[in-house]
């Protein structure tokens, strides 16, 4: 695959490499692709949640927060 980048994008990637954040331009672009994958997965999971809520499969927020508070309390108690 051969991809053309704008001069701004090239400068940005070169800056990331020059600063030592990435070993190469290829590594920086690969990280960008991974970020896009993660973003797409998150969008799919959010849409799944929306679809479940629309279908009446949600959980009352107060129930969720009560459970989280109980878990946090137990975690603090076991840490002592």
N, C-alpha and C positions, 0 to 999 in steps of 0.2 A: 504494500500500500504506500502510495506517495501522497503526502498531504502538504498543502501550501498554507503557511501561516502569515498573518499580517506582520508588519514590522514591529508593531507594539507587542504582539504576542511573542515574537522572537526575542525582543529585548527583555521582556519579562522572564522568559525561560532562561535566557543567558544570565540574567541577574541572579536567579535562584541557584544556578550552577556555580557562578562566581562566588556567591556567598557561602557555598559549602552545604546548602540545604539538600542538594541532590548531587549525585556523582556525575550525572550526564543529562543532556537534554532528553534522551530517551526515557530515563528514569523519572524525570519531572512530568513528561507527557503521560507515562504509564500511571503515575499517581493521579493525574487529572482524570484519566479514563476510569480508574477505580472509584474516584469520588463521584463521577457521573453514574456509575453502576449503583453505588450506595444510595444516591439520590433517587434513582428510579425505583429501587427496592422500597425505600421509605414511602415514596408516593403510592406504590401498590399496596403497602400495608395500611396506610392512612385510608385509601379508598376502600379496602376491605373492612376496616372499622366503621367507616361511614355507612357502607352497605349493611353491616350487621345492625347498626343503630336504627337505620331506616326500616329494617325488618323486625324491630322490637326486641333485639337480642342484647341490649345494653344492660349494664349493671348500674344501679343507683350510686351516684357519686359519694353519698354519705356512707354507704356500706364499704366502698373501696377505701375511703380515707380512714374509717374506723379500723379496718383490717391493717392498713399501713401503720397506723399509730400503735396498734397492738404488737405488730412485728418489731417496730422500732423499740418499744418498751422492753420486749423480751431480749432483743439484741443488746440493749444497754445493761440489762440485769445479768446476762450471761458474760458480759465483758468485765464485770466487777470481780 
